[in-house]
Amino acid sequence: MSTPNRPAAAIADTPTVEKAATRAFGRYALRQLIAKSERTMVWLADDPRVDQEVTLTLPRVQPLDATALDVWQREVGIAARLNHP
């Protein structure tokens, strides 16, 4: 399996930040933490609804207030509309 934007081989070549036992996040099975920044984490996950590997970008901390949550949701929406090779 591969993500829509990155073939499985590219993900396999990505330096591993942390391997974790499979954990659940909603419908997703988080398999491996592949990147971290000050504000986010990127996980390799399985989406059983479409039987496909996906990458999920999640906040490292819960937004503290409604404004922070609005900013996060706006950024997620912008990222979701990106179309790049």
C-alpha positions as CSV (number, residue, x, y, z in Angstrom):
1,M,0.0,0.0,0.0
2,S,1.1,3.6,-0.4
3,T,-0.2,7.0,0.5
4,P,-1.8,9.1,-2.2
5,N,1.2,11.4,-2.3
6,R,4.2,9.2,-1.3
7,P,4.9,5.6,-2.4
8,A,5.5,3.0,0.3
9,A,9.2,2.9,-0.6
10,A,9.6,6.6,0.1
11,I,7.9,6.2,3.5
12,A,10.2,3.2,4.2
13,D,13.2,5.4,3.5
14,T,12.0,8.1,5.9
15,P,14.1,8.2,9.1
16,T,12.0,6.8,11.9
17,V,11.4,9.1,14.8
18,E,9.5,6.6,16.9
19,K,8.0,3.2,16.3
20,A,4.9,2.5,18.4
21,A,2.6,-0.3,19.0
22,T,-0.5,0.2,17.0
23,R,-2.7,2.7,18.6
24,A,-6.2,4.0,17.6
25,F,-7.1,7.6,16.7
26,G,-10.8,7.5,15.8
27,R,-11.1,5.1,12.9
28,Y,-7.3,5.2,12.1
29,A,-4.8,2.7,13.4
30,L,-1.6,4.7,14.1
31,R,1.4,2.6,13.1
32,Q,4.5,4.8,13.2
33,L,5.4,8.3,14.2
34,I,7.4,9.6,11.1
35,A,8.0,13.3,12.0
36,K,7.6,15.8,14.8
37,S,7.7,19.6,14.9
38,E,7.1,22.0,17.7
39,R,3.3,22.0,17.0
40,T,2.5,18.8,15.2
41,M,3.2,15.1,14.8
42,V,2.9,13.1,11.5
43,W,1.9,9.5,11.8
44,L,1.7,6.7,9.3
45,A,-1.7,5.1,9.8
46,D,-4.1,2.6,8.3
47,D,-7.6,3.8,7.3
48,P,-9.8,0.7,7.4
49,R,-12.7,2.5,5.7
50,V,-10.8,2.7,2.4
51,D,-8.2,-0.1,3.2
52,Q,-5.3,2.3,2.6
53,E,-2.2,3.7,4.3
54,V,-2.5,7.4,5.1
55,T,-0.5,10.0,6.8
56,L,-2.1,12.0,9.6
57,T,-0.9,15.3,10.9
58,L,-2.0,15.8,14.5
59,P,-1.5,18.6,17.0
60,R,1.0,17.8,19.8
61,V,-1.1,19.6,22.4
62,Q,-4.8,20.3,22.7
63,P,-5.8,23.8,21.5
64,L,-6.2,25.9,24.7
65,D,-9.2,28.0,23.6
66,A,-11.7,28.5,20.9
67,T,-9.4,30.9,18.9
68,A,-6.6,28.3,18.9
69,L,-9.0,25.6,17.8
70,D,-10.2,27.9,15.0
71,V,-6.7,28.5,13.8
72,W,-5.9,24.8,13.8
73,Q,-9.1,23.9,11.9
74,R,-8.3,26.6,9.3
75,E,-4.7,25.3,8.8
76,V,-6.1,21.7,8.5
77,G,-8.5,22.9,5.8
78,I,-5.8,24.7,3.9
79,A,-3.5,21.6,4.0
80,A,-6.4,19.4,2.9
81,R,-6.8,21.5,-0.3
82,L,-3.2,21.3,-1.3
83,N,-2.5,19.4,-4.5
84,H,1.1,18.6,-5.2
85,P,3.1,15.8,-6.7
